Amino acid sequence: MNELTHNEGKNELIEVDGVHYSRHPLKTHVVTDQDDINDVCATYAMPAMGEGDILFISEKCVACTQKRAIYMKDIKPRRLAVLLSHFVMKTPHGIGLGIPETMEMALRECGTLRILFAAFIGAIGKVLHKHGWFYIIAGPKASSIDGPCPNTIPPYNECVVLGPLNPDETAAGIAARIGHPVLIVDINDLGGNILGISEPSLSRELYARVLGDNPLGQSSECTPMGIIRKVS
């Protein structure tokens, strides 16, 4: 197996429910729609994995191979998208739906009525000082949409990336190829969700906590996947 390490400024080990896990990011080339995600995982992950290891892959990496990265110049936001984007809370960890182009894609992905209802519920949440209600109603298709940030690597610094299609089925396909369980994850420096699991025995809630501090990093690490290894 290849030698495993961790990203600078990130912890290798985490304890969850009394169990210790190590998390090891894997460097890859810049993955695009010219790549097959099964081949990418076989190339970079398989040589480094041992018995009991779990591979986790960023949802953006998977989505890019599915032609789900759309250039900003090709998105023409409607007036509603421009309006709604002004009410989205901005964070230093990502644009989310805070620009017209990402909001436009949310309207297309989730449907106008659902986004409008989510915005209404989100407004109530703000009055009550409760955050996140918008995304609870809008759902994972909305929360998985990423816009370009200053630290986004080219060519995705000019793109909106949608969430991956069929994440459970995609995870199962990768697992069949590499012979290890697979998670497709949406994580950032504020936390995250498990979008896809290769088998029902994998706990989304558990591994969301195992990866909650984002061991992959969010800058120029070029590590869109990693290995979870139970230590004790």
N, C-alpha and C positions, 0 to 999 in steps of 0.2 A: 504493500500500500504506500501511496505517496505521503510525505510528511505534511501534517496539518498544522495550521496556525490560526491566528485570529486578527481581526482588523484593529489598527491603532485606535486607541480610545474606547475600545469595546471590550467587555468582559468575555472571556472564553467560557467560564463556568457560571452556572446558575442553579439555585436550589429551589425546587417546587415540590411542595407536599413531602418534604424530607428526602427527596431523591435529587441527586446531583446529575446535571447534564452538561456536557461540553458542546459548544456550537462552533463549527469551523467553516468559514466562508471559502468559496472556491472561485478563483479568478477564471474568466473566460474571455474570448474575443467579444467585440460588440455584436450582439446577436440581432439579426434582422429577419425580414420576411423571406430571405433567401435560405434560411436555416430550417432544418427539421428539429423540433425540440427533443425528440427521442434521440437523435444523433448527438445533439449538444450534450445531453445528460450522459450518454454512453461514453463520450469522449472525455469529459471533464470530471464526472462524478464516479463512475464505475471503478477506475483504478485506485481511488482513495477510500473506498467503502469496505467495511467489514461486516461480519455477522451482527445483527441487531441494530445497525445504523439506519437512519431515516434521512432521506433527501428532502430538503425544502427548497422551493423555487419561487422567486418573486413573480407575482402575477403579471408584471410588466414584461418580463422576459418571455413568458408564455404567450402573452397577447401579441407581442411584436412578431412572433413567428406565425401568427394567425392573421396577419395583415390588418391588425387592429390599431396600428399607429397611423394617424391621419395628419397630414401637414396642415398647419394653422391657416395657410393661405388658401386652402381648399374648403374651409369651413366658412359659411356665410351666416352669422348669427341673426336670428329674427329679433325684433324689438323686444319681445318678451324676455328673451335670453339676456339681452343687455340690461334690462330693468332688474331681473331677478339676481343677476350676478353681483349687483351693488350691495345686496343684503347679506351676502355670504361672509362669514367671519374669516379673515385672513390669518394665517399662522406662518411662522418662519420655517415650517417643515413641509410646505407644499401649497400649491395654488388651489387645489381642489376645484370647486365649481365657481371660484371667485373671479373668473374672467368670462366674457361673453361666449368665447369659443367652447370652453368646457361645459358651460351651462347649456349651450345649444345641443351638444352631444348628449347631455343628460335628458333633455326634452325628447330627443330622438330615441334614445335607448329605453327610457322608462315610460314615455307617454306624457303628454302635456297635462292631463288631468291629475295624474299621480304627483308630478312635480309641483303643480299648483297647490294640491292638498298638503304636500310635505312642507311647502313654504308657509302655508297658513298655520300648520301645527308648530313649525319652527318659530314663527313669530310669537305664538303663545308661550313657547318655551323660553324665549328671550325675556318676555315680561316677567316670567316666574324665575328668571336666572338659572334656567336649565339648558344645558348645551347638548347638542347632538340629536335633538328630536327630528330635525329635518332629515338626516341621513337614516334614522330608524324607519321613517315612513317611505323615503325614496328607495331604500334598499341597497343591496351590494352593487348593483349595476351602476348606481350613481356614485357611491363612495369609492369605487375602484377607478374612476376616471381621473387621470393625471394630466396636468398641464406642464409646460416647460418651466423649469426653474433655472436660476443662474448657474447652478452646479450640474445641470443635466448634460450628459455627454452627447455629442453629435451622433446621428442626425436628430436625436429626440429632443434637442433644445429648440426645435422648430415644429414639434408635433404635439397633438393631443393623443394620449394612449388610453384606449378603452379597456374595460375589464376583459379577462379571457373568456372564450366561449367554452361551455361544457367542462368546467374545471374538474369535476369528479371523474368524468370519463377520460379526460386528458391525463390526469394523475394516474389513473389505472393503466393507461396505455404505456406511460413512461415506466411504471413499476414493472410491467410485464417485460419491458426491454432490458432494464438494468438489474432486475432480481431483488429489489429492495423497496420497502414502502416509500410513498411519495406524498408530500404536502405541497399544495400551491397556496401561497400566502400573500396577504396584503398587509405589509407591516411598514411602519415608519417610526420616527423618533417619538411619536405620541402613543404608540401601541399598535394593535393590528388585529386582523381576523384571518381565519383559515378558510379559504374559499373552496379548496378542493382536497379530497382525501382519496387515496387509492384503494382503501378498504374500510368497511364500516367500523372495525375495531379501533381505529385511530380516533382519539378524542379531540375534537376541534377546540374545546374549552381548555384542555390541558396544554396543548401545544401552542395555543395563543399565549398562554402564560410563559411557557418555555422560551418563546421568541419575542416576548413583549418589549424587551429593551432594544430590539432591532440590531442583532449582531452583524447583519450584512452591511450596515452603514447606509448613508444617504447622499454621499458626495461622489467623488471620483474613484471609489474603490474598484469599480468594475467587477463586483462579486455578486452576480444576480442569483446565486444559489449557494447552498451550504449543507453541511452534514450535522445532524443531531446524534450524539452518542451518549448513551446512559453510562455514567461513571460509577455510581453506587446507589 
